[in-house]
Amino acid sequence: MIRTIDLKNFKCFEQESLRVRPLTVITGGNAAGKSSIIQAMLLLAQSKQDIQSNGRLRLDDKLINLVSLDQVRYARSESADIRIAIYDDLLEDDVELSIPDALKADKQPACEYSDNFPEAISKSALFQDDFVYLNANRLTPRNEYLKGNDERFDSRLGDSSGHRTVFRLQEALDNNETVGIEALRLNNKPGVAANLNEWMTDILGMSVSVSADGNPSEGKAKLMFSTPSTGPVQALNMAFGNTYILPIILGVLTATPGSLLIVENPEAHLHPKAQFRIGRFLAIAAQGGMQIIVETHSDHLLNGIRVAAKNGLIEATNVSLNFIEQDEDQHSVTEIELHDDGSLDKWPPGFFDEWENALKEIIS
């Protein structure tokens, strides 16, 4: 399991270290640097083959497009070096990668890497086939979904939008697949399909069932929802958020202990109650053995995690809360400790305090 991420002269960070736990939450204002931390990890993941074969990075590919090296280097640095390092507890030492001359606008720059990089590729969850990255541009309602050809870095859900989610659901249905993390099995139901419906109902606060209707040989499928009030309808006639959340839930239910999920803005298009409940859902999955890294703007999602800790659904020490702050040209990470009772050890200005600020203005 990944434990730390260290960055030097990478994008907006001159020097920063982020502590990572089974459930890691990254939050902060717009352009504070949240995505930069995730991008550093994605850069390593999509460059693994190139690094081993020719000692170069791949800045532009399916996981992430960083355009050019001169846009990756910290602009105010007096050094030309860029460094990314991760520590995984499956390895004895940090996996380190550096770009010794980052002044060139090169899309495939030469790099130097630690001797244990091949070992990291074979062991660390970041480099395994079970790794799933879902960005904020996820699956949307359509009349029909196309499977397409296999692409480099496609996960079990397809690309970073989860475009093959419907086909992965159909596969789970056809094979009567069971949920890999036992803590996520509700009402003594082991199957992925049954638990998908259970968790969709729990998170959305309405009775809903989901199914895929398609012909795998033709690479086409329809996504169907059913509620007591609507009966079976296609995704286009169901709430946008129902489709948008589907890759996250299915990605977790088809995961195995030890696998890694990185997801951006899981709260998007969801009611506050659903945001709260998906925070709890991710907490249960992390306690059950997954490693999950979340970028979010939602205090409701955060509160779902806090209440999960208070109710014993996740150990507080298995949660890392990181607030990314920007002060003029400086970007820094403030770690906030979660206690067993759901309280936090600090509440810095700008950390989900808009409600309190608005309330003070209303009553003043």
C-alpha positions in Angstrom: 0.0 0.0 0.0 1.3 3.5 -0.9 2.2 5.5 2.2 3.8 8.7 1.0 4.1 10.8 -2.2 7.0 13.2 -2.4 7.3 16.0 -5.0 10.1 18.4 -5.9 9.7 21.1 -8.5 6.6 19.4 -9.9 4.0 21.8 -11.3 2.9 24.1 -8.4 4.9 22.4 -5.7 8.5 23.4 -4.9 8.9 20.7 -2.2 6.0 18.8 -0.7 5.2 15.4 0.9 1.7 13.9 1.2 0.9 11.1 3.7 -1.3 8.4 2.1 -3.5 5.9 3.9 -6.2 3.4 2.9 -8.5 6.4 2.4 -6.8 9.6 1.4 -8.9 12.8 0.8 -7.3 15.7 -1.1 -9.2 19.0 -0.9 -8.6 22.7 -1.3 -9.6 25.6 -3.5 -9.6 25.7 -7.3 -6.1 25.7 -8.8 -4.6 25.0 -5.3 -2.7 21.9 -6.6 -5.0 18.9 -5.8 -4.9 17.5 -9.3 -1.1 18.0 -9.5 -0.6 15.4 -6.8 -2.8 12.9 -8.7 -1.1 13.7 -12.0 2.3 12.9 -10.5 1.0 9.4 -9.8 -0.6 9.0 -13.2 2.6 10.1 -14.9 4.5 7.2 -13.2 1.7 4.8 -14.1 1.6 5.6 -17.7 5.4 5.8 -18.1 6.2 2.4 -16.5 7.0 0.6 -19.8 8.9 3.5 -21.4 11.0 4.0 -18.2 12.1 0.4 -18.3 12.6 0.2 -22.0 14.3 3.5 -22.9 14.6 5.5 -19.7 12.0 8.1 -20.8 8.7 9.5 -19.5 5.5 9.6 -21.4 3.9 13.0 -20.7 1.0 12.6 -23.1 -1.1 9.4 -23.1 -4.5 8.0 -22.1 -4.1 8.6 -18.3 -2.8 12.1 -18.4 -1.6 14.8 -20.8 0.9 17.1 -19.2 1.6 18.8 -22.7 5.4 19.4 -22.3 8.1 19.3 -19.7 8.5 23.1 -19.4 4.9 23.2 -18.1 5.6 20.5 -15.6 8.6 22.1 -13.9 7.9 24.4 -10.9 8.1 27.8 -12.5 9.9 29.6 -9.7 12.5 26.9 -9.1 16.2 27.8 -9.4 16.9 24.1 -10.1 16.3 22.3 -13.3 15.5 19.0 -11.6 12.1 17.4 -11.1 11.6 14.6 -8.6 8.7 12.2 -7.9 9.0 9.6 -5.2 6.5 7.2 -3.6 6.9 4.9 -0.7 4.9 1.6 -0.8 5.0 -0.6 2.2 5.5 -3.6 -0.1 8.9 -2.3 -0.9 12.0 -1.7 1.3 12.8 1.8 -0.1 11.2 4.7 -1.9 10.6 4.4 -5.6 12.3 7.5 -7.0 12.2 9.1 -10.4 13.9 12.3 -11.4 14.3 14.5 -14.5 17.8 16.0 -14.2 17.4 18.6 -16.9 13.7 19.8 -17.0 14.4 23.0 -18.9 13.7 21.4 -22.3 10.1 21.3 -23.8 10.3 17.6 -24.4 7.2 15.3 -24.6 9.3 12.2 -23.8 12.1 13.4 -21.6 14.9 11.3 -20.3 14.7 10.4 -16.7 16.7 8.7 -13.9 15.0 6.1 -11.6 15.8 4.1 -8.6 17.0 0.5 -8.9 13.8 -0.8 -7.3 11.6 0.6 -10.1 11.1 -2.9 -11.7 10.2 -4.3 -8.3 7.7 -1.5 -7.8 6.1 -2.3 -11.2 5.6 -5.9 -10.1 4.3 -5.1 -6.6 2.8 -1.6 -6.1 -0.9 -1.3 -6.8 -0.3 1.9 -8.9 1.2 -0.2 -11.6 -1.1 -3.2 -11.5 -3.9 -4.1 -14.0 -6.4 -3.7 -11.1 -5.7 0.0 -10.8 -8.6 2.2 -11.7 -8.6 6.0 -12.3 -11.8 7.8 -12.8 -11.7 11.5 -13.6 -14.4 14.1 -13.3 -15.5 13.5 -16.9 -17.3 10.2 -16.2 -19.9 8.1 -17.8 -23.0 10.1 -18.9 -26.5 9.0 -20.0 -26.7 7.8 -23.6 -29.1 5.9 -25.7 -26.5 3.3 -26.5 -22.9 2.6 -25.3 -20.1 1.3 -27.5 -17.4 -0.9 -26.2 -14.7 0.0 -28.6 -11.3 -1.6 -29.0 -8.9 -2.2 -26.1 -6.7 0.8 -25.5 -3.4 1.1 -23.6 -4.1 1.8 -19.9 -7.8 0.8 -20.0 -8.9 -0.5 -16.7 -11.7 -3.0 -16.1 -14.1 0.0 -16.6 -12.4 1.2 -19.7 -10.8 4.6 -19.9 -10.7 7.3 -17.2 -14.3 8.1 -17.9 -15.4 4.5 -17.2 -16.8 4.2 -20.7 -17.0 0.4 -20.5 -18.9 0.4 -17.2 -22.1 -0.9 -18.8 -20.2 -3.8 -20.3 -18.4 -4.6 -17.0 -21.8 -4.7 -15.4 -23.1 -7.1 -18.0 -20.0 -9.3 -17.5 -20.7 -9.3 -13.7 -24.3 -10.3 -14.4 -23.5 -13.0 -16.9 -20.8 -14.6 -14.6 -22.7 -14.2 -11.4 -19.6 -12.4 -10.0 -19.2 -11.9 -6.3 -18.0 -8.8 -4.5 -14.4 -9.0 -3.6 -14.5 -7.0 -0.4 -16.7 -8.8 2.1 -17.6 -5.6 4.1 -19.4 -4.3 1.0 -21.8 -7.3 0.8 -25.2 -6.1 2.1 -28.0 -8.3 3.4 -26.0 -11.5 3.0 -25.9 -11.0 -0.8 -22.5 -11.9 -2.3 -23.2 -11.0 -6.0 -21.9 -7.8 -7.6 -25.3 -7.1 -9.4 -27.4 -7.5 -6.2 -25.0 -5.3 -4.2 -24.9 -2.7 -6.9 -28.6 -2.3 -6.5 -28.4 -2.3 -2.7 -25.7 0.4 -2.7 -27.3 2.5 -5.4 -30.5 2.4 -3.3 -28.6 3.3 -0.1 -26.6 6.1 -1.6 -29.4 7.7 -3.7 -32.1 7.3 -1.1 -34.5 5.7 -3.5 -35.3 2.2 -4.6 -33.4 1.6 -7.8 -32.1 -1.4 -9.8 -29.6 -1.3 -12.6 -29.1 -3.6 -15.5 -27.3 -3.9 -18.8 -29.0 -4.9 -22.0 -26.7 -5.6 -24.9 -25.0 -8.0 -27.3 -21.4 -8.4 -26.3 -20.4 -9.7 -29.7 -21.6 -6.5 -31.3 -20.0 -4.3 -28.7 -23.2 -2.4 -28.0 -25.2 -2.1 -24.8 -28.0 -0.1 -23.2 -28.0 1.0 -19.5 -31.4 0.4 -17.8 -32.7 1.7 -14.6 -35.9 0.7 -12.8 -37.7 2.4 -9.9 -41.2 1.7 -8.4 -42.5 4.9 -10.0 -40.9 4.6 -13.4 -40.5 0.9 -14.2 -37.6 0.0 -16.6 -36.2 3.1 -18.4 -33.0 3.8 -20.2 -30.3 6.1 -18.8 -31.6 9.1 -20.8 -34.9 9.0 -18.9 -33.2 8.7 -15.4 -31.5 11.3 -13.3 -28.0 12.3 -14.6 -26.4 11.5 -11.2 -27.5 7.9 -11.3 -25.4 7.2 -14.4 -22.6 9.4 -13.2 -22.1 7.6 -10.0 -22.3 4.1 -11.5 -18.6 3.7 -12.4 -17.5 4.6 -8.9 -19.8 2.1 -7.2 -19.1 -0.7 -9.8 -15.4 0.0 -9.7 -15.4 -0.5 -5.9 -17.6 -3.6 -6.0 -15.5 -5.3 -8.6 -12.2 -4.5 -6.8 -10.1 -6.8 -4.7 -8.3 -6.1 -1.4 -5.0 -4.3 -2.1 -6.2 -2.6 -5.3 -6.0 1.1 -5.9 -8.8 3.5 -7.0 -8.2 7.2 -7.7 -11.4 9.2 -8.2 -12.0 12.9 -8.8 -15.1 14.6 -7.5 -17.3 11.6 -6.7 -19.9 14.0 -5.3 -20.7 15.6 -8.7 -24.4 15.7 -9.6 -25.4 14.2 -6.3 -27.8 15.5 -3.6 -26.0 16.4 -0.3 -27.4 13.2 1.3 -26.0 11.1 -1.5 -22.7 12.9 -1.1 -22.6 12.0 2.6 -23.5 8.4 1.9 -20.8 7.9 -0.8 -18.3 9.2 1.7 -19.4 6.4 4.0 -19.3 3.9 1.2 -15.7 4.7 0.3 -14.8 4.5 3.9 -16.2 1.0 4.3 -14.3 -0.1 1.1 -11.0 1.4 2.4 -11.4 -0.3 5.7 -12.1 -3.6 3.9 -8.7 -3.5 2.1 -8.8 -1.2 -0.9 -6.7 1.9 -1.2 -8.8 4.9 -2.3 -7.6 8.4 -3.1 -10.3 11.0 -3.5 -10.1 14.6 -4.8 -13.2 16.4 -3.6 -14.9 19.8 -2.9 -17.6 18.3 -0.8 -18.0 18.8 3.0 -20.9 16.3 2.9 -18.6 13.6 1.6 -16.1 14.5 4.3 -18.8 14.3 6.9 -19.8 10.9 5.7 -16.2 9.7 6.3 -16.1 11.4 9.8 -19.4 9.7 10.8 -18.1 6.4 9.5 -15.1 6.8 11.8 -17.3 7.6 14.8 -19.5 4.6 14.1 -16.5 2.2 13.7 -16.9 1.6 10.0 -13.3 2.8 9.4 -10.4 3.3 11.8 -9.5 7.0 12.0 -5.8 6.1 11.5 -6.8 4.6 8.1 -7.9 8.1 6.9 -5.6 10.9 5.6 -7.1 14.3 5.2 -5.1 16.8 3.2 -5.9 20.4 2.7 -4.0 22.1 -0.2 -3.5 25.8 0.4 -2.4 28.5 -2.0 -0.8 31.7 -0.7 0.2 33.9 -3.6 3.0 31.8 -5.2 3.2 29.2 -2.5 1.3 25.9 -2.5 1.4 23.7 0.6 -0.3 20.6 2.1 -1.8 20.8 5.6 -2.6 17.4 7.1 -5.7 17.3 9.3 -6.0 14.5 11.8 -9.2 12.6 12.1 -10.0 11.4 15.6 -12.0 8.2 16.5 -15.0 10.3 17.5 -15.2 12.0 14.1 -13.7 15.3 15.2 -10.7 17.0 13.5 -7.6 18.3 15.2 -7.7 21.6 13.3 -9.9 23.6 11.0 -7.7 26.0 8.9 -9.3 29.0 7.2 -10.7 28.0 3.8 -11.2 24.4 4.8 -15.0 23.8 4.2 -15.9 27.0 6.2 -18.1 28.7 3.7 -21.3 27.7 5.5 -20.1 29.1 8.8 -18.9 32.3 7.1 -22.3 32.7 5.3 -24.2 32.0 8.6 -22.2 34.7 10.4 -23.0 37.2 7.7 -26.7 36.3 7.7 -27.1 36.7 11.4 -24.9 39.7 11.8 
